[in-house]
């Protein structure tokens, strides 16, 4: 799995309308896994979480 680049406003690519997904194949499943890994790896930093005991 790969950690993807997270686009942030005002990146113009965020305005691009995506094509509809007509079939969930291996490529789409792989992309979904990569997106999830990206989200989970960015989550603590994005929310400013600190690991305290």
PDB file of N, CA, C and O in Angstrom, chain B, residues numbered from 101:
ATOM      1  N   UNK B 101       0.832  -1.190   0.000  1.00  0.00           N
ATOM      2  CA  UNK B 101       0.000   0.000   0.000  1.00  0.00           C
ATOM      3  C   UNK B 101       0.874   1.250   0.000  1.00  0.00           C
ATOM      4  O   UNK B 101       2.021   1.232   0.446  1.00  0.00           O
ATOM      5  N   UNK B 102       0.311   2.306  -0.500  1.00  0.00           N
ATOM      6  CA  UNK B 102       1.048   3.549  -0.613  1.00  0.00           C
ATOM      7  C   UNK B 102       0.299   4.673   0.092  1.00  0.00           C
ATOM      8  O   UNK B 102      -0.931   4.714   0.103  1.00  0.00           O
ATOM      9  N   UNK B 103       1.065   5.573   0.675  1.00  0.00           N
ATOM     10  CA  UNK B 103       0.473   6.785   1.239  1.00  0.00           C
ATOM     11  C   UNK B 103       0.453   7.821   0.121  1.00  0.00           C
ATOM     12  O   UNK B 103       1.488   8.150  -0.458  1.00  0.00           O
ATOM     13  N   UNK B 104      -0.729   8.323  -0.168  1.00  0.00           N
ATOM     14  CA  UNK B 104      -0.926   9.257  -1.268  1.00  0.00           C
ATOM     15  C   UNK B 104      -0.741  10.697  -0.801  1.00  0.00           C
ATOM     16  O   UNK B 104      -0.743  10.973   0.399  1.00  0.00           O
ATOM     17  N   UNK B 105      -0.584  11.603  -1.744  1.00  0.00           N
ATOM     18  CA  UNK B 105      -0.487  13.025  -1.441  1.00  0.00           C
ATOM     19  C   UNK B 105      -1.882  13.564  -1.154  1.00  0.00           C
ATOM     20  O   UNK B 105      -2.816  13.300  -1.910  1.00  0.00           O
ATOM     21  N   UNK B 106      -2.029  14.310  -0.080  1.00  0.00           N
ATOM     22  CA  UNK B 106      -3.317  14.911   0.267  1.00  0.00           C
ATOM     23  C   UNK B 106      -3.370  16.308  -0.324  1.00  0.00           C
ATOM     24  O   UNK B 106      -2.516  17.150  -0.043  1.00  0.00           O
ATOM     25  N   UNK B 107      -4.382  16.544  -1.144  1.00  0.00           N
ATOM     26  CA  UNK B 107      -4.559  17.865  -1.744  1.00  0.00           C
ATOM     27  C   UNK B 107      -5.234  18.787  -0.742  1.00  0.00           C
ATOM     28  O   UNK B 107      -6.132  18.375  -0.009  1.00  0.00           O
ATOM     29  N   UNK B 108      -4.793  20.035  -0.718  1.00  0.00           N
ATOM     30  CA  UNK B 108      -5.357  21.014   0.210  1.00  0.00           C
ATOM     31  C   UNK B 108      -5.811  22.241  -0.551  1.00  0.00           C
ATOM     32  O   UNK B 108      -5.224  22.614  -1.566  1.00  0.00           O
ATOM     33  N   UNK B 109      -6.849  22.854  -0.055  1.00  0.00           N
ATOM     34  CA  UNK B 109      -7.368  24.083  -0.648  1.00  0.00           C
ATOM     35  C   UNK B 109      -6.273  25.127  -0.669  1.00  0.00           C
ATOM     36  O   UNK B 109      -5.572  25.287   0.330  1.00  0.00           O
ATOM     37  N   UNK B 110      -6.100  25.825  -1.740  1.00  0.00           N
ATOM     38  CA  UNK B 110      -6.933  26.066  -2.916  1.00  0.00           C
ATOM     39  C   UNK B 110      -6.484  25.289  -4.154  1.00  0.00           C
ATOM     40  O   UNK B 110      -6.583  25.819  -5.260  1.00  0.00           O
ATOM     41  N   UNK B 111      -6.001  24.074  -4.014  1.00  0.00           N
ATOM     42  CA  UNK B 111      -5.552  23.291  -5.167  1.00  0.00           C
ATOM     43  C   UNK B 111      -6.698  23.159  -6.176  1.00  0.00           C
ATOM     44  O   UNK B 111      -7.786  22.698  -5.831  1.00  0.00           O
ATOM     45  N   UNK B 112      -6.448  23.563  -7.403  1.00  0.00           N
ATOM     46  CA  UNK B 112      -7.480  23.568  -8.438  1.00  0.00           C
ATOM     47  C   UNK B 112      -8.021  22.173  -8.752  1.00  0.00           C
ATOM     48  O   UNK B 112      -9.148  22.037  -9.227  1.00  0.00           O
ATOM     49  N   UNK B 113      -7.227  21.147  -8.490  1.00  0.00           N
ATOM     50  CA  UNK B 113      -7.688  19.785  -8.774  1.00  0.00           C
ATOM     51  C   UNK B 113      -8.872  19.393  -7.908  1.00  0.00           C
ATOM     52  O   UNK B 113      -9.606  18.467  -8.252  1.00  0.00           O
ATOM     53  N   UNK B 114      -9.074  20.084  -6.783  1.00  0.00           N
ATOM     54  CA  UNK B 114     -10.218  19.795  -5.927  1.00  0.00           C
ATOM     55  C   UNK B 114     -11.543  20.205  -6.570  1.00  0.00           C
ATOM     56  O   UNK B 114     -12.607  19.768  -6.130  1.00  0.00           O
ATOM     57  N   UNK B 115     -11.485  21.029  -7.592  1.00  0.00           N
ATOM     58  CA  UNK B 115     -12.678  21.477  -8.313  1.00  0.00           C
ATOM     59  C   UNK B 115     -13.062  20.528  -9.449  1.00  0.00           C
ATOM     60  O   UNK B 115     -14.132  20.671 -10.040  1.00  0.00           O
ATOM     61  N   UNK B 116     -12.189  19.556  -9.759  1.00  0.00           N
ATOM     62  CA  UNK B 116     -12.425  18.648 -10.873  1.00  0.00           C
ATOM     63  C   UNK B 116     -13.484  17.613 -10.504  1.00  0.00           C
ATOM     64  O   UNK B 116     -13.396  16.957  -9.466  1.00  0.00           O
ATOM     65  N   UNK B 117     -14.485  17.479 -11.374  1.00  0.00           N
ATOM     66  CA  UNK B 117     -15.526  16.483 -11.150  1.00  0.00           C
ATOM     67  C   UNK B 117     -14.978  15.111 -11.515  1.00  0.00           C
ATOM     68  O   UNK B 117     -14.400  14.932 -12.588  1.00  0.00           O
ATOM     69  N   UNK B 118     -15.158  14.155 -10.634  1.00  0.00           N
ATOM     70  CA  UNK B 118     -14.660  12.801 -10.861  1.00  0.00           C
ATOM     71  C   UNK B 118     -15.601  12.032 -11.786  1.00  0.00           C
ATOM     72  O   UNK B 118     -16.800  12.302 -11.846  1.00  0.00           O
ATOM     73  N   UNK B 119     -15.035  11.084 -12.491  1.00  0.00           N
ATOM     74  CA  UNK B 119     -15.843  10.198 -13.337  1.00  0.00           C
ATOM     75  C   UNK B 119     -16.566   9.193 -12.447  1.00  0.00           C
ATOM     76  O   UNK B 119     -16.030   8.792 -11.414  1.00  0.00           O
ATOM     77  N   UNK B 120     -17.758   8.787 -12.825  1.00  0.00           N
ATOM     78  CA  UNK B 120     -18.472   7.792 -12.022  1.00  0.00           C
ATOM     79  C   UNK B 120     -17.749   6.442 -12.037  1.00  0.00           C
ATOM     80  O   UNK B 120     -17.122   6.074 -13.031  1.00  0.00           O
ATOM     81  N   UNK B 121     -17.846   5.721 -10.938  1.00  0.00           N
ATOM     82  CA  UNK B 121     -17.267   4.380 -10.845  1.00  0.00           C
ATOM     83  C   UNK B 121     -18.356   3.400 -11.278  1.00  0.00           C
ATOM     84  O   UNK B 121     -19.378   3.255 -10.606  1.00  0.00           O
ATOM     85  N   UNK B 122     -18.129   2.742 -12.388  1.00  0.00           N
ATOM     86  CA  UNK B 122     -19.135   1.836 -12.937  1.00  0.00           C
ATOM     87  C   UNK B 122     -18.961   0.405 -12.448  1.00  0.00           C
ATOM     88  O   UNK B 122     -19.912  -0.375 -12.412  1.00  0.00           O
ATOM     89  N   UNK B 123     -17.713   0.072 -12.068  1.00  0.00           N
ATOM     90  CA  UNK B 123     -17.430  -1.286 -11.624  1.00  0.00           C
ATOM     91  C   UNK B 123     -16.283  -1.227 -10.623  1.00  0.00           C
ATOM     92  O   UNK B 123     -15.280  -0.554 -10.858  1.00  0.00           O
ATOM     93  N   UNK B 124     -16.432  -1.927  -9.516  1.00  0.00           N
ATOM     94  CA  UNK B 124     -15.360  -1.978  -8.518  1.00  0.00           C
ATOM     95  C   UNK B 124     -14.483  -3.177  -8.854  1.00  0.00           C
ATOM     96  O   UNK B 124     -14.827  -4.324  -8.570  1.00  0.00           O
ATOM     97  N   UNK B 125     -13.341  -2.879  -9.467  1.00  0.00           N
ATOM     98  CA  UNK B 125     -12.399  -3.928  -9.840  1.00  0.00           C
ATOM     99  C   UNK B 125     -11.175  -3.858  -8.918  1.00  0.00           C
ATOM    100  O   UNK B 125     -11.171  -3.106  -7.944  1.00  0.00           O
ATOM    101  N   UNK B 126     -10.156  -4.631  -9.225  1.00  0.00           N
ATOM    102  CA  UNK B 126      -8.952  -4.668  -8.380  1.00  0.00           C
ATOM    103  C   UNK B 126      -8.277  -3.301  -8.282  1.00  0.00           C
ATOM    104  O   UNK B 126      -7.755  -2.936  -7.229  1.00  0.00           O
ATOM    105  N   UNK B 127      -8.290  -2.548  -9.380  1.00  0.00           N
ATOM    106  CA  UNK B 127      -7.648  -1.229  -9.383  1.00  0.00           C
ATOM    107  C   UNK B 127      -8.360  -0.279  -8.417  1.00  0.00           C
ATOM    108  O   UNK B 127      -7.705   0.470  -7.693  1.00  0.00           O
ATOM    109  N   UNK B 128      -9.677  -0.304  -8.403  1.00  0.00           N
ATOM    110  CA  UNK B 128     -10.459   0.555  -7.504  1.00  0.00           C
ATOM    111  C   UNK B 128     -10.280   0.101  -6.055  1.00  0.00           C
ATOM    112  O   UNK B 128     -10.160   0.934  -5.156  1.00  0.00           O
ATOM    113  N   UNK B 129     -10.262  -1.195  -5.826  1.00  0.00           N
ATOM    114  CA  UNK B 129     -10.050  -1.702  -4.468  1.00  0.00           C
ATOM    115  C   UNK B 129      -8.671  -1.296  -3.954  1.00  0.00           C
ATOM    116  O   UNK B 129      -8.532  -0.912  -2.792  1.00  0.00           O
ATOM    117  N   UNK B 130      -7.662  -1.376  -4.799  1.00  0.00           N
ATOM    118  CA  UNK B 130      -6.310  -0.972  -4.408  1.00  0.00           C
ATOM    119  C   UNK B 130      -6.282   0.525  -4.072  1.00  0.00           C
ATOM    120  O   UNK B 130      -5.678   0.931  -3.079  1.00  0.00           O
ATOM    121  N   UNK B 131      -6.934   1.334  -4.900  1.00  0.00           N
ATOM    122  CA  UNK B 131      -7.012   2.773  -4.650  1.00  0.00           C
ATOM    123  C   UNK B 131      -7.710   3.053  -3.320  1.00  0.00           C
ATOM    124  O   UNK B 131      -7.262   3.907  -2.556  1.00  0.00           O
ATOM    125  N   UNK B 132      -8.796   2.343  -3.040  1.00  0.00           N
ATOM    126  CA  UNK B 132      -9.525   2.530  -1.779  1.00  0.00           C
ATOM    127  C   UNK B 132      -8.641   2.183  -0.579  1.00  0.00           C
ATOM    128  O   UNK B 132      -8.668   2.887   0.431  1.00  0.00           O
ATOM    129  N   UNK B 133      -7.866   1.112  -0.681  1.00  0.00           N
ATOM    130  CA  UNK B 133      -6.949   0.742   0.404  1.00  0.00           C
ATOM    131  C   UNK B 133      -5.869   1.806   0.589  1.00  0.00           C
ATOM    132  O   UNK B 133      -5.537   2.167   1.718  1.00  0.00           O
ATOM    133  N   UNK B 134      -5.326   2.305  -0.514  1.00  0.00           N
ATOM    134  CA  UNK B 134      -4.314   3.366  -0.434  1.00  0.00           C
ATOM    135  C   UNK B 134      -4.895   4.638   0.188  1.00  0.00           C
ATOM    136  O   UNK B 134      -4.231   5.301   0.986  1.00  0.00           O
ATOM    137  N   UNK B 135      -6.124   4.973  -0.176  1.00  0.00           N
ATOM    138  CA  UNK B 135      -6.770   6.162   0.390  1.00  0.00           C
ATOM    139  C   UNK B 135      -7.000   5.994   1.894  1.00  0.00           C
ATOM    140  O   UNK B 135      -6.806   6.937   2.662  1.00  0.00           O
ATOM    141  N   UNK B 136      -7.410   4.803   2.310  1.00  0.00           N
ATOM    142  CA  UNK B 136      -7.612   4.547   3.738  1.00  0.00           C
ATOM    143  C   UNK B 136      -6.285   4.647   4.494  1.00  0.00           C
ATOM    144  O   UNK B 136      -6.228   5.252   5.564  1.00  0.00           O
ATOM    145  N   UNK B 137      -5.231   4.063   3.950  1.00  0.00           N
ATOM    146  CA  UNK B 137      -3.921   4.127   4.608  1.00  0.00           C
ATOM    147  C   UNK B 137      -3.457   5.585   4.704  1.00  0.00           C
ATOM    148  O   UNK B 137      -2.888   5.989   5.718  1.00  0.00           O
ATOM    149  N   UNK B 138      -3.693   6.359   3.671  1.00  0.00           N
ATOM    150  CA  UNK B 138      -3.333   7.774   3.684  1.00  0.00           C
ATOM    151  C   UNK B 138      -4.090   8.500   4.782  1.00  0.00           C
ATOM    152  O   UNK B 138      -3.503   9.287   5.526  1.00  0.00           O
ATOM    153  N   UNK B 139      -5.386   8.242   4.890  1.00  0.00           N
ATOM    154  CA  UNK B 139      -6.212   8.891   5.902  1.00  0.00           C
ATOM    155  C   UNK B 139      -5.730   8.535   7.312  1.00  0.00           C
ATOM    156  O   UNK B 139      -5.585   9.414   8.162  1.00  0.00           O
ATOM    157  N   UNK B 140      -5.483   7.251   7.555  1.00  0.00           N
ATOM    158  CA  UNK B 140      -5.058   6.834   8.892  1.00  0.00           C
ATOM    159  C   UNK B 140      -3.660   7.332   9.244  1.00  0.00           C
ATOM    160  O   UNK B 140      -3.383   7.615  10.409  1.00  0.00           O
ATOM    161  N   UNK B 141      -2.786   7.441   8.261  1.00  0.00           N
ATOM    162  CA  UNK B 141      -1.439   7.934   8.557  1.00  0.00           C
ATOM    163  C   UNK B 141      -1.444   9.436   8.818  1.00  0.00           C
ATOM    164  O   UNK B 141      -0.592   9.935   9.553  1.00  0.00           O
ATOM    165  N   UNK B 142      -2.386  10.161   8.230  1.00  0.00           N
ATOM    166  CA  UNK B 142      -2.455  11.613   8.407  1.00  0.00           C
ATOM    167  C   UNK B 142      -3.326  12.006   9.594  1.00  0.00           C
ATOM    168  O   UNK B 142      -3.207  13.122  10.099  1.00  0.00           O
ATOM    169  N   UNK B 143      -4.180  11.127  10.039  1.00  0.00           N
ATOM    170  CA  UNK B 143      -5.158  11.460  11.072  1.00  0.00           C
ATOM    171  C   UNK B 143      -4.555  12.026  12.356  1.00  0.00           C
ATOM    172  O   UNK B 143      -4.991  13.091  12.792  1.00  0.00           O
ATOM    173  N   UNK B 144      -3.577  11.373  12.985  1.00  0.00           N
ATOM    174  CA  UNK B 144      -3.031  11.943  14.226  1.00  0.00           C
ATOM    175  C   UNK B 144      -2.430  13.332  14.028  1.00  0.00           C
ATOM    176  O   UNK B 144      -2.641  14.220  14.853  1.00  0.00           O
ATOM    177  N   UNK B 145      -1.697  13.523  12.963  1.00  0.00           N
ATOM    178  CA  UNK B 145      -1.079  14.824  12.713  1.00  0.00           C
ATOM    179  C   UNK B 145      -2.140  15.852  12.361  1.00  0.00           C
ATOM    180  O   UNK B 145      -2.052  17.005  12.781  1.00  0.00           O
ATOM    181  N   UNK B 146      -3.141  15.443  11.596  1.00  0.00           N
ATOM    182  CA  UNK B 146      -4.178  16.376  11.169  1.00  0.00           C
ATOM    183  C   UNK B 146      -5.011  16.872  12.356  1.00  0.00           C
ATOM    184  O   UNK B 146      -5.450  18.022  12.373  1.00  0.00           O
ATOM    185  N   UNK B 147      -5.219  16.024  13.317  1.00  0.00           N
ATOM    186  CA  UNK B 147      -6.039  16.397  14.468  1.00  0.00           C
ATOM    187  C   UNK B 147      -5.197  16.899  15.644  1.00  0.00           C
ATOM    188  O   UNK B 147      -5.739  17.318  16.666  1.00  0.00           O
ATOM    189  N   UNK B 148      -3.882  16.854  15.494  1.00  0.00           N
ATOM    190  CA  UNK B 148      -3.017  17.317  16.570  1.00  0.00           C
ATOM    191  C   UNK B 148      -3.024  16.384  17.769  1.00  0.00           C
ATOM    192  O   UNK B 148      -2.824  16.821  18.902  1.00  0.00           O
ATOM    193  N   UNK B 149      -3.255  15.104  17.521  1.00  0.00           N
ATOM    194  CA  UNK B 149      -3.283  14.146  18.620  1.00  0.00           C
ATOM    195  C   UNK B 149      -1.910  14.007  19.245  1.00  0.00           C
ATOM    196  O   UNK B 149      -0.883  14.101  18.573  1.00  0.00           O
ATOM    197  N   UNK B 150      -1.919  13.783  20.543  1.00  0.00           N
ATOM    198  CA  UNK B 150      -0.686  13.476  21.272  1.00  0.00           C
ATOM    199  C   UNK B 150      -0.908  12.178  22.022  1.00  0.00           C
ATOM    200  O   UNK B 150      -1.979  11.942  22.580  1.00  0.00           O
ATOM    201  N   UNK B 151       0.091  11.362  22.028  1.00  0.00           N
ATOM    202  CA  UNK B 151      -0.012  10.084  22.704  1.00  0.00           C
ATOM    203  C   UNK B 151       0.408  10.268  24.155  1.00  0.00           C
ATOM    204  O   UNK B 151       1.592  10.439  24.446  1.00  0.00           O
ATOM    205  N   UNK B 152      -0.548  10.235  25.051  1.00  0.00           N
ATOM    206  CA  UNK B 152      -0.252  10.428  26.480  1.00  0.00           C
ATOM    207  C   UNK B 152      -0.681   9.204  27.253  1.00  0.00           C
ATOM    208  O   UNK B 152      -1.646   8.524  26.904  1.00  0.00           O
ATOM    209  N   UNK B 153       0.065   8.941  28.318  1.00  0.00           N
ATOM    210  CA  UNK B 153      -0.291   7.813  29.199  1.00  0.00           C
ATOM    211  C   UNK B 153      -0.568   8.337  30.588  1.00  0.00           C
ATOM    212  O   UNK B 153      -0.886   7.560  31.489  1.00  0.00           O
TER     213      UNK B 153
END
